[in-house]
Amino acid sequence: MTTTTDAVPGPGPRSLARTRRRQAAARFWRQYRGHRAGLAGLVVLALIAVCALAAPWLVGADAQSVTAAPGSALESPSAAFPLGTDQFGRSLLALLVWGTRVSLTVGLLAAFLSVAIGTLVGITAGHFKGWYGNVVMRITDWFLVMPTLVLAIALATVLSRSVWTTILAIGVTTWPTTARLVRAQTLSVEARPYIERSRALGGGHRHIMSRHVLPNVMPLVLAQTTLVISTAILTEATLAFLGLGDPTIVSWGGLLQDAREAGAVSSGNWWYLAPPGLAIAVVALAFTLCGRTVESVLNPKLGVSR
């Protein structure tokens, strides 16, 4: 008499893929939190993000109103106005909180656009060698040698003054560095044996770039994104300081522009200049710390200090 036992099916490929992703994420976080500088930067960014999201409840929706300003012009810091007031009598603390929303939004969206363009250019230039790769990289080199700020100023001057113009101006002028890095990583990936096997089995260009190259360059893209965000925030502040931002919204660079127009430098109204300048520096430093830590975790050979 023979008995048969039903085989228990093992986990499917999707379940295995999810398990590997969870393990990779847990491993990444375990290594990331071992870097004190990166952890400090992440905490600072989390606090700033909470302030940006809760701005309507923290300072009120009418904090930007000129006609409903609660104080007099250029009051020094006091109990009622911890950071003083601007030239219209508005609370600088409230304006600083509102400016967080614009600066972070512009920085994130501009960095996403920049990295997306750079990733697309880098992967295609590394995959399609020959005349296409040469032409694309010569264009990239041209953008690299041109001053990024000058190109952004030119675009912001030609186009209408809005937040989307600022995002576009930053995104289309800061992608060459990402393209160079991604192209180098693409060339390294495509030299591996499994790419040859994929081609031999009939894998097309889109299959190789999307299923083999892109997953291998994504860690580099992630690290580059965190570094580009800080550059985007600084560029947005510079454009706003030069009067090329949207005059209808409040941003940290716009506050510096208003302080300059109000003569805060010559009159010694330091409270008008210091808070937005320090806010820009702190956020840029926090993103840089996070970016360097991500680079160190994904590529331990960099040897970034903990």
C-alpha positions as CSV (number, residue, x, y, z in Angstrom):
1,M,0.0,0.0,0.0
2,T,1.5,3.3,-1.1
3,T,0.6,6.8,0.2
4,T,1.1,10.0,-1.5
5,T,1.6,13.4,0.1
6,D,0.7,16.6,-1.6
7,A,3.7,18.9,-2.2
8,V,3.5,22.2,-0.4
9,P,4.0,25.0,-2.9
10,G,6.8,27.3,-2.1
11,P,6.6,31.1,-2.1
12,G,6.1,32.7,-5.5
13,P,8.6,35.0,-7.2
14,R,6.7,38.1,-6.2
15,S,6.7,37.1,-2.6
16,L,10.4,36.4,-2.7
17,A,11.0,39.8,-4.3
18,R,9.0,41.6,-1.6
19,T,10.9,39.7,1.1
20,R,14.3,40.7,-0.5
21,R,13.2,44.3,-0.7
22,R,12.1,44.3,2.9
23,Q,15.4,42.8,4.0
24,A,17.4,45.3,1.9
25,A,15.4,48.2,3.4
26,A,16.0,46.9,6.9
27,R,19.7,46.4,6.2
28,F,20.0,49.9,4.7
29,W,18.3,51.5,7.8
30,R,20.4,49.6,10.2
31,Q,23.6,50.8,8.5
32,Y,22.2,54.4,8.0
33,R,21.4,54.9,11.7
34,G,24.9,54.0,12.6
35,H,26.0,57.4,11.0
36,R,25.4,60.1,13.5
37,A,25.8,63.0,11.0
38,G,23.3,61.4,8.6
39,L,20.8,60.7,11.5
40,A,21.1,64.3,12.7
41,G,20.4,65.6,9.2
42,L,17.4,63.3,8.9
43,V,15.9,64.5,12.2
44,V,16.4,68.1,11.1
45,L,14.6,67.4,7.8
46,A,11.8,65.6,9.5
47,L,11.2,68.6,11.9
48,I,11.3,71.1,9.0
49,A,8.9,68.9,6.9
50,V,6.4,68.8,9.9
51,C,6.6,72.6,10.2
52,A,6.0,73.0,6.4
53,L,3.0,70.6,6.5
54,A,1.5,72.2,9.6
55,A,2.1,75.8,8.6
56,P,-1.6,76.8,8.3
57,W,-2.3,75.6,11.8
58,L,1.0,76.8,13.4
59,V,1.0,80.4,12.1
60,G,-2.4,80.9,10.5
61,A,-3.5,81.3,6.9
62,D,-3.4,85.1,7.0
63,A,0.3,85.4,8.0
64,Q,1.2,86.5,4.5
65,S,-1.4,89.3,4.3
66,V,0.1,92.8,4.1
67,T,-3.2,94.5,4.9
68,A,-3.7,92.4,8.1
69,A,-0.2,92.7,9.4
70,P,-0.3,92.5,13.2
71,G,2.7,94.7,14.0
72,S,4.5,97.8,12.8
73,A,7.3,97.9,10.3
74,L,10.7,96.5,11.2
75,E,10.1,95.8,14.9
76,S,13.0,94.1,16.6
77,P,12.5,90.7,18.2
78,S,10.2,90.7,21.2
79,A,7.8,88.4,23.1
80,A,5.1,89.1,20.6
81,F,7.3,88.7,17.6
82,P,10.2,86.3,18.4
83,L,12.0,87.1,15.1
84,G,10.8,90.6,14.7
85,T,8.7,92.0,11.8
86,D,9.3,92.8,8.1
87,Q,8.8,96.1,6.4
88,F,5.0,95.6,6.3
89,G,4.7,94.6,10.0
90,R,4.3,90.9,9.4
91,S,5.8,88.4,11.8
92,L,9.1,87.1,10.4
93,L,8.6,83.8,12.3
94,A,5.3,83.2,10.5
95,L,6.8,84.1,7.1
96,L,9.8,81.8,7.8
97,V,7.4,78.9,8.4
98,W,5.4,79.6,5.3
99,G,8.6,80.0,3.3
100,T,9.5,76.4,4.3
101,R,6.7,75.1,2.1
102,V,7.9,76.8,-1.1
103,S,11.6,76.2,-0.6
104,L,11.1,72.5,0.1
105,T,8.6,72.1,-2.8
106,V,10.9,73.8,-5.3
107,G,13.9,71.9,-4.0
108,L,12.3,68.5,-4.2
109,L,10.5,68.9,-7.6
110,A,13.5,70.6,-9.2
111,A,15.8,67.8,-7.9
112,F,13.4,65.2,-9.2
113,L,13.3,66.8,-12.7
114,S,17.1,67.2,-12.7
115,V,17.8,63.6,-11.7
116,A,15.2,62.2,-14.1
117,I,16.8,64.0,-17.0
118,G,20.3,63.0,-15.9
119,T,19.3,59.4,-15.4
120,L,17.6,59.1,-18.8
121,V,20.5,60.8,-20.6
122,G,23.2,58.8,-18.7
123,I,21.5,55.4,-19.3
124,T,20.8,55.9,-23.0
125,A,24.3,57.4,-23.6
126,G,26.0,54.5,-21.9
127,H,23.8,51.9,-23.6
128,F,23.7,53.3,-27.1
129,K,27.3,53.7,-27.9
130,G,28.6,55.2,-31.1
131,W,27.4,58.5,-32.6
132,Y,24.4,58.9,-30.3
133,G,26.5,58.5,-27.2
134,N,29.2,60.9,-28.5
135,V,26.7,63.6,-29.5
136,V,24.8,63.3,-26.2
137,M,27.9,63.5,-24.1
138,R,29.2,66.5,-26.0
139,I,26.0,68.3,-25.2
140,T,26.4,67.2,-21.6
141,D,29.9,68.6,-21.5
142,W,28.6,71.9,-22.9
143,F,26.1,72.2,-20.1
144,L,28.9,71.3,-17.6
145,V,31.2,74.1,-18.6
146,M,28.4,76.7,-18.7
147,P,27.7,78.3,-15.3
148,T,24.5,76.7,-14.0
149,L,23.3,79.9,-12.3
150,V,23.7,81.9,-15.4
151,L,21.7,79.5,-17.4
152,A,19.0,79.4,-14.7
153,I,18.9,83.2,-14.6
154,A,18.5,83.3,-18.4
155,L,15.6,80.8,-18.4
156,A,13.9,82.6,-15.4
157,T,14.2,85.9,-17.2
158,V,12.7,84.7,-20.5
159,L,9.8,82.7,-19.0
160,S,7.0,84.0,-16.8
161,R,7.8,84.5,-13.1
162,S,6.3,81.6,-11.2
163,V,7.2,78.6,-9.1
164,W,7.0,76.3,-12.0
165,T,9.4,78.5,-14.0
166,T,11.9,78.3,-11.1
167,I,11.6,74.5,-11.0
168,L,12.0,74.2,-14.7
169,A,15.0,76.6,-14.7
170,I,16.8,74.6,-12.0
171,G,15.9,71.2,-13.3
172,V,17.1,71.7,-16.9
173,T,20.4,73.2,-15.9
174,T,21.6,70.9,-13.1
175,W,21.3,67.5,-14.7
176,P,24.8,67.1,-16.4
177,T,26.6,65.8,-13.2
178,T,24.0,63.1,-12.7
179,A,24.2,62.1,-16.4
180,R,28.0,61.7,-16.2
181,L,27.8,59.6,-13.0
182,V,24.9,57.4,-14.4
183,R,26.7,56.9,-17.7
184,A,29.8,55.7,-16.0
185,Q,27.8,53.2,-13.9
186,T,25.9,52.1,-17.0
187,L,29.1,51.3,-18.8
188,S,30.2,49.3,-15.7
189,V,27.0,47.3,-15.5
190,E,26.8,46.5,-19.2
191,A,30.3,45.0,-19.1
192,R,29.0,42.2,-16.8
193,P,28.5,38.7,-18.2
194,Y,24.7,38.5,-17.5
195,I,24.1,41.4,-19.9
196,E,25.6,39.4,-22.7
197,R,23.5,36.4,-21.7
198,S,20.4,38.6,-21.8
199,R,21.3,39.8,-25.3
200,A,21.9,36.2,-26.4
201,L,18.5,35.2,-25.1
202,G,16.8,37.9,-27.2
203,G,16.6,40.7,-24.7
204,G,16.0,44.0,-26.4
205,H,17.3,47.5,-25.6
206,R,14.3,48.5,-23.5
207,H,14.5,45.2,-21.5
208,I,18.1,45.5,-20.8
209,M,17.9,49.2,-19.7
210,S,14.8,48.8,-17.6
211,R,15.3,45.4,-16.1
212,H,19.1,45.2,-15.7
213,V,20.7,48.6,-15.9
214,L,18.2,50.8,-14.1
215,P,18.0,48.7,-10.9
216,N,21.8,48.7,-10.7
217,V,22.1,52.5,-11.0
218,M,19.2,53.4,-8.7
219,P,21.3,53.4,-5.5
220,L,23.6,56.0,-7.2
221,V,20.5,58.0,-8.4
222,L,19.1,58.0,-4.9
223,A,22.3,59.3,-3.3
224,Q,22.6,61.9,-6.1
225,T,19.0,63.1,-5.5
226,T,19.6,64.0,-1.9
227,L,22.7,66.0,-2.9
228,V,20.9,67.8,-5.8
229,I,18.1,68.9,-3.5
230,S,20.4,71.1,-1.4
231,T,21.8,72.6,-4.6
232,A,18.2,73.2,-5.9
233,I,17.2,75.0,-2.7
234,L,20.3,77.2,-2.8
235,T,19.6,78.1,-6.5
236,E,15.9,78.8,-5.8
237,A,17.0,81.2,-3.0
238,T,19.5,82.9,-5.3
239,L,16.9,83.4,-8.0
240,A,14.4,84.8,-5.5
241,F,17.1,87.1,-4.1
242,L,17.8,88.4,-7.5
243,G,14.1,89.2,-8.0
244,L,13.5,86.3,-10.5
245,G,11.1,84.3,-8.3
246,D,7.3,84.5,-8.0
247,P,6.6,87.8,-6.2
248,T,3.2,86.6,-5.0
249,I,4.6,83.8,-2.7
250,V,6.8,83.8,0.3
251,S,10.1,81.9,0.2
252,W,13.3,82.2,2.1
253,G,15.1,83.7,-0.9
254,G,12.2,86.1,-1.3
255,L,12.6,87.2,2.3
256,L,16.2,88.0,1.7
257,Q,15.2,90.0,-1.4
258,D,12.6,92.0,0.7
259,A,15.2,92.6,3.3
260,R,17.6,94.0,0.8
261,E,15.0,96.3,-0.7
262,A,14.0,97.5,2.7
263,G,17.6,98.5,3.5
264,A,18.0,96.0,6.3
265,V,21.8,95.8,5.7
266,S,22.5,99.5,5.9
267,S,20.1,100.1,8.8
268,G,21.4,97.2,10.9
269,N,18.1,95.2,11.0
270,W,19.9,91.9,11.4
271,W,16.7,90.0,12.4
272,Y,15.4,90.5,8.9
273,L,18.4,88.9,7.2
274,A,19.7,86.2,9.6
275,P,16.6,83.9,10.0
276,P,16.0,83.1,6.3
277,G,19.8,82.9,5.6
278,L,20.3,80.5,8.5
279,A,17.2,78.4,7.4
280,I,18.7,78.0,3.9
281,A,22.1,77.0,5.3
282,V,20.6,74.5,7.8
283,V,18.4,72.7,5.2
284,A,21.2,72.6,2.6
285,L,23.5,71.2,5.3
286,A,20.9,68.6,6.4
287,F,20.3,67.3,2.9
288,T,24.1,67.2,2.2
289,L,24.6,65.1,5.4
290,C,21.8,62.7,4.4
291,G,23.2,62.5,0.9
292,R,26.7,61.7,2.0
293,T,25.5,59.1,4.4
294,V,23.4,57.4,1.7
295,E,26.5,57.4,-0.5
296,S,28.5,55.8,2.3
297,V,25.9,53.1,3.0
298,L,25.4,52.2,-0.6
299,N,29.1,52.4,-1.4
300,P,31.2,51.6,1.7
301,K,34.4,52.2,-0.3
302,L,33.8,55.9,0.0
303,G,34.7,55.7,3.7
304,V,32.5,58.6,4.8
305,S,33.0,59.4,8.5
306,R,30.4,58.4,10.9
